[in-house]
Amino acid sequence: MTDSRAFLLDDADIPALQHSVARIAASGYSETAVRDRLGLKDLCDLQMRAAPLYRGERLAERRPLDTAIDLFLLQGTIGAAELDRLIDKEDVGFLERSGVLRIESTGEASANVSLYPAGNQLIFSDHTWPQLSKAGSSAVPFGQVMFVGADSRWLARATVRSPVSSALDLCTGSGVQALLAATHCRRVAAVDINSRAVRCTRFNAKALGCSNLEVFEGDLYEPVGKEKFDLITANPPFVPSPVNSIGFRDGGRTGEDVQRRIVAGLSDHLAQGGMAQMVTEIGERDTVPLADRVREWLGSAPIDIHVLRLRIHSAEAYAIGHANGDTPGEFLESVDAWADNLRLQGFTRIVSVLLAFQWSDPLCGPPWNRVDEAYPPNRDAGKEIEAAFAAERLTRDPGLKEKLKLGRVNRTGPVILQEGRVLGGTVPLSCKATLSGQAIPVEYQLNPIERGLLDAIDNPVYVPTLLKIARQINVSESSLQAGLASLLRERLIGLQES
Ligand SMILES: C[S@@+](CC[C@H](N)C(=O)[O-])C[C@H]1O[C@@H](n2cnc3c(N)ncnc32)[C@H](O)[C@@H]1O
C-alpha cells in the first residue's frame, strides 16, 4: 500500500523533518550498526521473510536501535511507549502529518514508507515488501518507488567517489545514488520518469539538507539537453519481463528497453575523463557474450567497457524467482509466462553486472571490453574500479615491453590461491588467484607460467633477473612478458619503472 501523502512536504516543515531523521540516526541507525544488530554479513543479505525471526531473536531487547529497525526497515508495528523512546512527541506528530507514520487509535505506530541506511546516509523510500499489509497479494503498485536493494547498494559501493564538478543519476528512484553523489560532486542532476520517485528524491534531499541536487521528472537524458557530466550513474529497470506491471523493475520483454538507451546516450553525455557506472542484469545467449551486446548499444563511440559479472541466474531460477500469483495455479501460470519469454529471447541465463565506461585512450589501441568474474562489492570499491581501468591501459600500452625490460615487479598484496588437483597427481588441474582484501574480489584463472611467476615474485624483483631464471627452465622471453602482463592486468603484481 502506498500513502498518497508520503514524500509531500511544505518548506516550513523541513526543520521538523531534519530533526526527526537526526533523532532516528541518534539511535545508532546506520548501515553497519543495522547489519551487525541483525547478525548479517552484509545488509544486502536482509530477508524480509525472516522479519519475525529478526524480531524475536535479534531485536528482543527493544533498544531504540531495535525499534528503528523494526519500524523503518522490517515494516513492523510498534507500541506507543516504545515509539516515545525513539523519537520526540513533536516528531511523531510531524511524521504522522507528513504521511511517514500511521498512528492507530491505540497509539500503535507503523510506517507508510521505509527509511534505509545506505552508506553514510538515511534514505526514505517505499517499502521493500509492499504486499505485506495485504496477505497473499501479488500486487505492487506500478508507481511504487524502488526500495534500497542489493543492486542499489552494489552500485553505491562501486561508484568512484572522486570530487568532480558534475554528476547525473538516471532512473534515480529514491535518489539514493544522486544523494551519495552530492557528497563529492559540486552539482548533481537526478532524473526519473515516475512523479512519485521525483517527490521521494526531493523529500530525501530536504531531509539531508542537500542543496546541490536538482531533480527532474522526465525520460532519461531528455531533461538535461546536451549537457555532459563527469559522473553518470544508473540503476535502470532491467528485468526481462513478460508483463509491464512494476515501473522500477520491468525493462520490456528483453529487459533492455531502458538500459540500451542509457548506454547509447553516453557518447553525448559523458565528459572526457569522466566515468559512467551502471548496475543491471543482462540476459545472455550462448552465442553472444553480453559485453559484445553492450558494445553494440554504444554504437561506434570509442569508449572502454569494464564488466564485472557478479551473479549468474539460470533462466529457470529467474522465472521462478519473478513469478507471482495469489493461488498455486496462478503462480504456475506466471512461471510459464516468464520462462516462455526468456526462451523467446534466447536467454539461457541472466547475469547481474556492474558496468563501467570511460572514453578510450587512443594511445592504448582500439576501445576494449574487459570482463571479470567477481563477487558483489561488500564495501566502497570505487578505487578498485579505477585501478582496473588503469591496469587494463597499462597492459595495452605499446611501451609496456620496454618498461618491463628494465623495471621491477612486486606482488601487490597477499594472494589467495585455490588449487584443484587429483589425489596422487602432481600437476594442478586448475589454479585460481584472488587478490586478498579487495571490496570486489575477482577470481583469475592462472596458467602454469603465471603461477610460477607469482611464487618467484615473493619480494620485489627485477625483470632481467626473472628472465635469467626463465631461460634456465626453458621459458621464452615472450612467454614471460605475456605472463607478467596478465598478472599486471589482474593487479596481482605491480610494476616499478626504473
Ligand atoms: C531500479 S529503480 C532504481 C532506483 C535507484 N536509482 C536505486 O539505485 O535504488 C529504476 C528507476 O528507473 C525509473 N525509470 C524507468 N524508466 C525511466 C525512464 N525512461 N527515464 C527515467 N527514469 C526511468 C523508474 O521509475 C525507477 O524509479
The ligand as an SDF file (V2000), in Angstrom:
LIG
                    3D

 27 29  0  0  0  0  0  0  0  0999 V2000
   15.6520    0.0770  -10.3530 C   0  0  0  0  0  0  0  0  0  0  0  0
   14.9160    1.6210   -9.9760 S   0  0  0  0  0  0  0  0  0  0  0  0
   16.3580    2.4650   -9.4350 C   0  0  0  0  0  0  0  0  0  0  0  0
   16.2570    3.2460   -8.1640 C   0  0  0  0  0  0  0  0  0  0  0  0
   17.5210    3.8390   -7.6030 C   0  0  0  0  0  0  0  0  0  0  0  0
   18.3090    4.5420   -8.5860 N   0  0  0  0  0  0  0  0  0  0  0  0
   18.3580    2.8220   -6.8820 C   0  0  0  0  0  0  0  0  0  0  0  0
   19.5440    2.6460   -7.2340 O   0  0  0  0  0  0  0  0  0  0  0  0
   17.8660    2.2240   -5.9200 O   0  0  0  0  0  0  0  0  0  0  0  0
   14.6560    2.2160  -11.6130 C   0  0  0  0  0  0  0  0  0  0  0  0
   14.0400    3.6030  -11.7230 C   0  0  0  0  0  0  0  0  0  0  0  0
   14.0140    3.9620  -13.1100 O   0  0  0  0  0  0  0  0  0  0  0  0
   12.8930    4.7830  -13.3490 C   0  0  0  0  0  0  0  0  0  0  0  0
   12.6660    4.8270  -14.8080 N   0  0  0  0  0  0  0  0  0  0  0  0
   12.1130    3.8890  -15.6030 C   0  0  0  0  0  0  0  0  0  0  0  0
   12.1150    4.2930  -16.8870 N   0  0  0  0  0  0  0  0  0  0  0  0
   12.6870    5.5170  -16.9060 C   0  0  0  0  0  0  0  0  0  0  0  0
   12.9810    6.4590  -17.9340 C   0  0  0  0  0  0  0  0  0  0  0  0
   12.6810    6.1920  -19.2080 N   0  0  0  0  0  0  0  0  0  0  0  0
   13.5600    7.6190  -17.5930 N   0  0  0  0  0  0  0  0  0  0  0  0
   13.8430    7.9010  -16.2970 C   0  0  0  0  0  0  0  0  0  0  0  0
   13.6010    7.0420  -15.2820 N   0  0  0  0  0  0  0  0  0  0  0  0
   13.0390    5.8720  -15.5830 C   0  0  0  0  0  0  0  0  0  0  0  0
   11.8120    4.0960  -12.5350 C   0  0  0  0  0  0  0  0  0  0  0  0
   10.7500    4.9680  -12.2880 O   0  0  0  0  0  0  0  0  0  0  0  0
   12.6010    3.7140  -11.2730 C   0  0  0  0  0  0  0  0  0  0  0  0
   12.4900    4.7250  -10.3110 O   0  0  0  0  0  0  0  0  0  0  0  0
  1  2  1  0
  2  3  1  0
  2 10  1  0
  3  4  1  0
  4  5  1  0
  5  6  1  0
  5  7  1  0
  7  8  2  0
  7  9  1  0
 10 11  1  0
 11 12  1  0
 11 26  1  0
 12 13  1  0
 13 14  1  0
 13 24  1  0
 14 15  1  0
 14 23  1  0
 15 16  2  0
 16 17  1  0
 17 18  1  0
 17 23  2  0
 18 19  1  0
 18 20  2  0
 20 21  1  0
 21 22  2  0
 22 23  1  0
 24 25  1  0
 24 26  1  0
 26 27  1  0
M  CHG  2   2   1   9  -1
M  END
$$$$
